[in-house]
Amino acid sequence: ATRVIYLCMAGGPSHLETLDYKPQLAALHGKPMPESFTQGQPIAQLQGQQLKCFAPQHRFRRYGSSGQEISEIFPRVGSVADQLCIVRSLRTEAITAKLRAAAGTSGPGGIFTLASSAIDLALWDIRGKSQSLPVWQLVGGHRDRVPTYASGALMRTFALDHVIKAGPRLVQKGFRQMKMQLALPGDTTPEKEIERARAIRQAIGPDIDLMCDINQRWSVHQAIDIGKRIEDVNLFWLEDVTTHDDYDGLARVTAALKTPVAGGEYVYGIAPFRQMLEARSVDIVMIDILRAGGVTQWLKIAGMAEAFNLPVVSHLVPEIQVHLIAAIPNGLTVEYMPWTFKLYKEVPVPEQGELAVPQKAGWGLEFDPEALKRYGVS
């Protein structure tokens, strides 16, 4: 099948119009161009998966800040034969609403939100590439470097001897922040928990920000009891101290402790964050971009947190989250957990405890074909 894309110059070069989606640029999905529609000028033809540009001299003033040619823009934003439509990819709210309606009774959590988030991430990549801007600039551009903390090296399953050696190695690598875990496996006691926290603090020194993740393993009473007894460790935050949706219980812990309490990674969508914030359940809002619903919903949660005068931190996928934490005024730090880095040719690398945000368009990421072969599922 052949699809023809029309650029309509009715309002001048800075006012792009089309037959189907005014005042934007769109693909006409197999619809013949009426002869009476004389304002349109064909600029490209899609045959199968191949895009042929008729008029590369026409430049995007709306979508390309540096005036990229149409022949440069389209190969980067995709070539799906039946769905080539730049405008639709920019309408993230409309697409999210359509997905939610199509999902029926699925969601709002679980696989529906995870799938919707993946689509939303792709749409923001397209938006960035269509405008030759990295995502962090599109959504706020507050700063171009952000703090990052080492996560995954001080797990609760590691022996105490291991973690008190691993902490100083992270300091040597330039990290100024790192996260440990308590709520130890097996036959643990509050005394063992306290001993471990103090040993790691002593190993890394007083000037390093030390976070601690509980992963919902304590009761409210345990969180208050042990949390008070390790206040001398001077933790940067205690994370997910009890069941994630026990907002009243979390609020009791938050009110009882001097140590800031972080939470939010386990909840799906935006509504639970409203409940969490109204209950004053946390001091620091942690957002998992996949459970939140992608960038579109992530930004709404960050805005709610700002309205409550609270900072935002990220959960996992630092190659994506660095854009968002850098974009907002209340972004605090990025979790450096490089689990997905092997998928890409190039990723942000910590330097002296900070991540520089990518300057390439979109997410600034390119999949490694060999990695996709290695990890792909046929």
Helices and strands as residue ranges (DSSP letters): E 2-8, E 26-28, E 40-47, E 50-53, H 70-77, H 86-90, H 92-102, H 111-130, H 135-138, E 145-154, H 160-172, E 177-181, H 190-204, E 209-213, H 220-229, G 231-233, E 237-239, H 247-256, E 261-263, H 271-278, E 284-287, H 289-292, H 295-307, E 312-314, H 318-327, E 331-336, G 341-343, E 354-356, H 369-375
